[in-house]
Every structure is written in C-alpha cells, then in structure tokens.
Amino acid sequence: MELAGTGPGPTLESAILKILTRYVVNSFGVVLAMTLLVFTFVMSIGAIFAVVDLLAKGLSCRFLLDYVFCSIPEALTYSVPVSILTSALLTFGKLSADGEITAMKACGVSLWRVVLPVLAASLLASLWCVYVNQQLSPKAQYSRRLLRRRVSVADAIKLIDEGRPYRDAAGIVLYVGKKNGNAWENVRVCRAEPGGNVVTIRARRGALRPMPDGKSAKLTLYEVTYTQTRREPPQYYTAEYEYPSTIRLDEVGQGTAPPKKNRDLPWGELVGRIRGLKASALRGDPDAAGAVTALYVEANKRFALSLACVAFAFLGIPLGIKAHRKESSVGVAISIFLAFNFYVFLIVADSLAQRPAWQPEWIVWFPVVLSVVLGSCLVQRAN
C-alpha cells in the first residue's frame, strides 16, 4: 500500500518504521548523553579530588588541566558501557510504561525491528571503545604518571605527602611520616641495588631542598639507621648523614622514564611484550608464564570492556521492558547492580593472573556472553 499522492514512493509501513526508528533513537540518544555525562563525572571523582589536593599545594593550573585531561579516557572505559545499560533500561522502561511497546506490537511491528537501531548504536559505541581502551586510555594513563615527573623540583617536593610512599624520584622510594615545611620527621628511604640487595635508611629527622641546577634536590638526614638486606648486623649512624647527596627529580628527559605497566601499554606494545615473554617462557624462565597470563588478562579485559556496550544493550532492553517503570532511580539502581556484577568477573580475572593453569583470561568473557544470550532470549520472549 502506498501513501496517497506520493506515487511510487515509500510504502506506509516503511514510513511508519522510519518514524518509529527516529523516535526510539532520539529518545535513547538524549538519555545516553545525560547518563554518559553523569557517569563520566562520577568515574572522575578520584581525579577531581587529586586535583583539589594538588591545587592546595600550589601547583600550576596548566599541570592540573593536563592531569584532568589524562584522567578522562580511563573514566570513559567504564562509564560508556554503564551509560549504554542505563540508557537502554530508562528508554525502554518508559516506552513500556507508556504502552508504546504494546502499541507497536499490536500494529505488527517486530520488537527486534524496534531495538535494532539501539543495538546498532551500541555496536558503534563498542568499536569506539576498542580504540579508547587499546590506544587512548593506556597512553593517557602513562602520560598522567609522567606529568608528576615533569614538574619543577620545587613542585616535586610539594608532591611528597605525609604517610605516603613517593616513587617518582629516580632510583629510590621516599616516605615521610610528618612534614613541617622543610623539616621532616620519621623519614625512610629505600633503594634497590644490583644483585637484589635493598638498602633502607631510617631517620628521625630530615629535609629535602632544591639544588641550584633545578633538576635535583639534596636530602639531609639526622639520627640515621642504615640497613642492608644482605648485611648483618645493620650499621648505625648517630651523626649527620647525607644520603644520597642529591636525588634526581627530573627522571623524564634523562633517559630513565618509568617503566610501563601492563595497563600503560598500547595494543602494539602489549602484543610485543607478550611475544617477548613467551620466548622467555620457552627458554625456561619460571616467572614468564605468569607474566604472559597477566598480559593475556589485560588484553582480553580491554576487548570485553569494549563489547560490554553491546552486551549491556542486549540485557538492558528486555529488562527495561519487563520493569516498565518511568522512574529513573529504579533504572539507575538496576544498571549499577548489573554493572557491579559484570566488573566482579574482571576483578576475579586480575586476581588469578598469576595462575596460568586456571586460564583467567577467559573469565572476563563469561558476563559478556551471558548478557548477550540472556538478553536475546528475553527479547525474543517479549516479541
């Protein structure tokens, strides 16, 4: 049947389907934009608190803006899938509560035809998340670590907090129990030496002051206890003792940038490290097998988090129809509960990374497959 006066144009059915598709996509898109903004902000709260703390220490606004910017990709890794889930729950919950889903089915419109645009949008979001998780987020996380080593020496000293290990100095870990300006109390310095020897220096008092070169600082310690893991009994010093005479605080730019963790590796570097460790495992390195498994978990976790957009859409659509509620609080609560259970599997996989026999890299896929299969069955049942 053709629309009157339109000649050989689109049929009435196709015109109605286009209107329905536009209506569903617009409703889903508006909710998605709002939820993505909210969840990204929530996921960035840790970075925001860190920025407030750094602002109180007097660091520059440029440093703070760069720090926030480098924190956004990591937040998107988790906020995009949760936003897809919440948007599907809220959009289809409202359509169901208003009786629009029932009206569509009464007109002979397949439910699969209604949800197809949302699933397509979720697939596009998954493809975009693959880029974010494999390239953008690892580079941003590593850049955020480097930021703390690009500040001036005076700012680097401000970054040393009471009661927290400071690991950004070259070759040492510095711990300060209490700070009062340049006067420190309860100072501890740890340094790893070749051969596995660890030197630990404990001092009741100390101070760290910038050197004229602008790249290092002088650490002066008083009432020192000096110990080595491979030397007994420990050596004791009661007079003034300087160790080391200077500490490098500009590690970046000196060819000694911090090593990248697994989560800091873009996809190409991640694959390269896997190949290198597999070769070491074949040569009989006992630690290489566990390291390879940890890299496998990291690689699979990135893809699982990306495809979680599609999995959450499959799960959120039928649950929203079944809940048929307009209240946004109910949809948000359900989405948080489901997302929490999803991320539990990621945590379990990370905790089992050192047990290659358990093959933890496959654990991350269980919630993805379960969500797709269960969601498909529920949509078909509702259809």
C-alpha positions in Angstrom: 0.0 0.0 0.0 1.4 3.4 -1.0 0.8 6.7 0.6 -1.7 8.8 -1.4 -0.3 11.3 -3.8 3.3 10.0 -3.4 3.3 7.8 -6.5 5.9 5.1 -6.3 7.4 6.5 -3.1 7.9 4.6 0.2 5.2 2.4 1.5 3.1 3.4 4.5 4.8 0.6 6.5 8.3 1.8 5.8 7.3 5.4 6.6 6.0 4.3 9.9 9.1 2.3 10.7 11.3 5.3 9.9 9.3 7.4 12.3 9.5 4.8 15.0 13.2 4.3 14.4 13.8 8.1 14.6 11.7 8.3 17.8 13.5 5.5 19.6 17.0 6.6 18.5 16.3 10.2 19.6 14.9 9.1 23.0 17.9 6.7 23.5 20.4 9.4 22.4 19.1 12.1 24.7 19.2 9.7 27.7 22.6 8.4 26.7 24.1 11.9 26.5 22.9 12.7 30.0 23.9 9.5 31.6 27.3 9.5 30.0 28.0 13.0 31.3 26.9 11.9 34.8 28.8 8.6 35.0 31.9 10.1 33.5 31.9 12.7 36.2 31.3 10.1 38.9 34.2 7.9 37.5 36.4 11.0 37.5 35.8 11.9 41.2 39.1 10.4 42.2 41.0 12.5 39.8 39.0 15.6 40.9 39.9 15.0 44.5 43.5 14.6 43.4 43.4 17.9 41.5 41.9 19.7 44.5 44.7 18.3 46.7 47.4 19.4 44.1 45.7 22.8 43.8 46.0 23.2 47.6 49.8 22.5 47.2 50.2 25.4 44.8 50.8 23.6 41.5 50.2 25.4 38.3 46.8 25.4 36.5 48.3 24.0 33.4 49.5 20.9 35.3 46.1 20.5 36.8 44.3 20.8 33.5 46.7 18.2 31.9 46.1 15.9 34.8 42.3 16.0 34.5 42.5 15.6 30.7 44.6 12.5 31.1 42.1 11.0 33.5 39.1 11.2 31.2 39.9 8.3 28.9 40.2 5.9 31.8 36.9 7.1 33.1 35.3 6.6 29.7 36.5 2.9 29.7 33.9 2.2 32.5 31.3 5.0 32.0 30.4 4.3 28.4 29.2 0.7 29.0 27.3 1.6 32.1 25.7 4.6 30.3 24.5 2.3 27.5 23.0 -0.1 30.0 21.3 2.7 32.0 20.0 4.4 28.8 18.5 1.1 27.5 16.8 0.5 30.8 15.4 4.0 31.1 14.4 4.4 27.4 12.6 1.1 27.0 11.2 1.2 30.5 9.5 4.4 29.7 8.2 3.1 26.3 6.8 0.1 28.1 5.2 2.1 30.9 3.5 4.4 28.4 2.2 1.4 26.5 4.1 2.3 23.3 5.8 -1.1 23.1 2.4 -2.8 23.3 1.0 -0.4 20.6 3.9 -1.2 18.3 3.4 -4.9 18.6 -0.3 -4.5 18.1 0.5 -2.8 14.8 2.5 -5.8 13.7 5.9 -4.2 14.3 8.5 -6.8 15.4 10.3 -5.9 18.7 13.6 -6.8 17.0 12.9 -4.1 14.5 12.4 -1.6 17.3 15.5 -2.5 19.2 17.8 -2.9 16.2 18.8 0.8 16.0 19.8 0.8 19.6 21.8 -2.3 19.1 23.5 -0.7 16.1 24.3 2.4 18.1 25.7 0.2 20.9 27.9 -1.6 18.3 29.3 1.7 17.2 30.0 2.6 20.8 31.8 -0.7 21.2 34.0 0.0 18.2 34.9 3.4 19.6 35.6 1.9 23.0 38.1 -0.5 21.3 40.1 2.5 20.2 39.8 4.1 23.6 40.8 1.0 25.6 43.6 -0.1 23.3 45.2 3.2 22.4 43.8 6.3 24.1 43.4 5.1 27.7 46.9 3.4 28.0 48.7 6.4 26.6 46.7 8.8 28.8 47.4 6.7 32.0 51.1 6.7 31.2 51.1 10.4 30.4 49.5 11.1 33.8 52.3 9.2 35.5 54.8 11.2 33.6 53.2 14.5 34.5 54.3 14.2 38.1 57.9 13.9 36.8 57.7 16.9 34.5 57.1 19.5 37.3 59.8 21.6 38.7 61.9 20.4 41.6 60.1 22.7 44.0 56.7 21.4 42.9 58.0 17.8 43.1 58.9 18.4 46.7 55.3 19.6 47.3 54.0 16.3 45.9 55.7 14.4 48.7 52.8 13.7 51.1 52.9 12.7 54.7 52.3 8.9 55.2 52.5 8.0 51.5 55.4 6.5 49.6 56.8 8.8 47.0 58.0 6.8 44.0 58.8 9.5 41.4 62.4 10.2 42.5 65.0 8.4 40.4 66.0 5.0 41.9 64.5 5.4 45.4 61.2 5.3 47.3 60.9 8.1 49.9 58.5 8.0 52.8 57.9 10.9 55.2 55.9 10.5 58.4 55.3 14.2 59.1 56.1 17.4 57.3 56.5 20.9 58.7 57.8 22.9 55.8 61.3 21.7 55.1 61.6 20.0 58.5 60.6 16.3 58.2 60.1 13.6 60.8 60.2 9.8 60.5 61.9 9.6 57.1 62.5 6.4 55.3 64.5 5.9 52.1 64.6 2.6 50.2 66.9 1.8 47.3 67.2 -1.4 45.3 70.8 -2.3 44.2 72.1 -4.7 41.6 72.1 -8.3 42.9 68.9 -8.0 44.8 70.3 -6.0 47.8 67.9 -3.5 49.3 69.3 -0.5 51.2 66.9 1.0 53.8 67.7 4.2 55.7 65.5 5.4 58.6 66.0 8.8 60.1 64.1 10.6 62.9 64.6 13.9 61.1 65.4 15.1 57.6 64.9 17.7 54.9 64.9 17.9 51.1 66.0 21.1 49.5 66.2 22.1 45.7 69.7 22.3 44.2 70.8 25.2 42.0 70.8 23.0 38.9 67.0 22.9 39.1 66.9 19.2 38.4 67.8 17.6 41.7 67.4 18.1 45.4 69.7 17.5 48.4 68.4 15.1 51.1 69.9 15.6 54.6 69.1 13.0 57.3 69.8 13.1 61.0 69.8 10.3 63.6 70.1 7.7 60.9 69.8 3.9 61.0 71.3 2.3 57.9 70.4 -1.3 57.0 71.0 -3.7 54.1 69.1 -6.9 53.5 72.3 -8.8 52.9 74.4 -7.4 55.7 74.0 -8.2 59.3 74.2 -6.7 61.8 72.8 -3.4 60.5 75.1 -0.3 60.5 74.1 2.5 62.8 74.9 6.2 62.5 74.2 8.9 65.1 75.8 11.9 63.4 74.5 13.9 60.5 74.4 11.7 57.4 73.5 12.7 53.9 72.0 10.0 51.6 72.2 10.4 48.8 73.9 13.8 48.4 71.4 14.5 45.6 68.2 12.9 44.3 67.2 13.2 40.7 63.6 14.6 40.5 63.6 15.1 36.7 63.7 11.5 35.7 61.9 12.2 32.4 64.3 13.7 29.9 67.3 11.9 31.4 66.6 8.6 29.5 65.2 6.9 32.6 61.4 7.3 32.2 59.5 5.0 34.5 58.8 1.5 33.1 55.3 0.9 31.6 52.9 -1.3 33.5 50.6 -3.6 31.6 47.8 -1.2 31.6 50.0 1.5 30.2 50.8 -0.4 27.0 49.0 0.5 23.7 47.9 -2.5 21.7 51.1 -2.8 19.6 53.4 -2.7 22.6 51.2 -5.1 24.5 51.5 -7.7 21.7 55.2 -7.1 21.5 55.6 -7.7 25.3 53.6 -10.9 25.0 55.8 -12.2 22.3 58.9 -11.4 24.2 57.7 -13.1 27.4 56.5 -16.1 25.5 60.0 -16.5 24.1 61.4 -16.2 27.6 59.0 -18.9 28.8 60.2 -21.2 26.1 63.7 -20.7 27.3 62.7 -21.9 30.8 62.1 -18.6 32.7 59.8 -19.7 35.6 58.3 -16.2 36.0 57.5 -15.6 32.3 54.4 -17.9 32.3 52.6 -15.9 35.0 53.6 -12.6 33.3 52.2 -13.8 30.0 48.9 -14.8 31.6 48.7 -11.3 33.2 49.1 -9.7 29.8 46.5 -12.1 28.3 44.1 -11.0 31.0 44.8 -7.3 30.3 44.3 -7.8 26.5 41.0 -9.8 26.9 39.8 -7.3 29.5 40.1 -4.4 27.1 38.1 -6.2 24.5 35.5 -7.4 27.0 35.0 -3.9 28.3 34.5 -2.6 24.8 32.0 -5.3 23.8 30.2 -4.7 27.1 28.4 -1.9 25.3 26.6 -4.4 23.1 26.2 -6.9 25.9 24.6 -4.3 28.2 22.3 -3.1 25.4 21.1 -6.7 24.9 20.5 -7.1 28.6 19.1 -3.6 29.4 16.4 -3.5 26.6 14.3 -6.5 27.8 14.9 -5.7 31.5 13.6 -2.2 30.8 10.5 -3.5 29.0 9.9 -6.0 31.8 10.3 -3.4 34.6 8.1 -0.9 32.6 8.7 1.9 35.0 9.2 5.6 34.3 11.3 6.3 37.4 14.9 7.0 36.6 16.1 6.0 40.1 14.9 2.4 39.5 16.7 2.1 36.2 19.9 3.6 37.6 19.8 1.2 40.6 19.3 -1.8 38.3 22.2 -0.7 36.0 24.6 -0.2 38.9 23.8 -3.6 40.3 24.3 -5.3 36.9 27.5 -3.4 36.2 28.9 -4.3 39.6 28.3 -8.0 38.9 29.9 -7.6 35.5 33.1 -6.0 36.9 33.4 -8.6 39.6 34.4 -11.0 36.9 37.2 -8.6 35.8 38.4 -8.3 39.4 38.5 -12.1 39.7 40.4 -12.5 36.5 43.0 -10.0 37.7 43.4 -11.8 41.0 44.0 -15.1 39.2 46.5 -13.6 36.7 49.4 -15.5 38.4 47.7 -18.9 38.0 48.1 -19.8 34.3 46.5 -23.2 34.8 43.2 -21.6 35.6 43.2 -19.6 32.3 41.8 -16.5 33.9 41.8 -14.6 30.5 38.6 -16.4 29.6 36.8 -15.4 32.8 36.3 -11.9 31.6 34.2 -13.1 28.7 31.6 -15.0 30.8 29.5 -12.0 31.7 29.6 -10.7 28.1 28.4 -14.0 26.6 25.8 -14.5 29.3 24.4 -11.0 28.8 24.1 -11.4 25.0 22.5 -14.9 25.3 20.2 -14.0 28.1 19.2 -10.7 26.6 18.5 -12.2 23.2 16.2 -14.9 24.8 14.4 -12.2 26.8 13.8 -10.0 23.7 12.6 -13.0 21.7 10.3 -13.9 24.6 8.9 -10.4 24.8 8.5 -10.4 21.0 
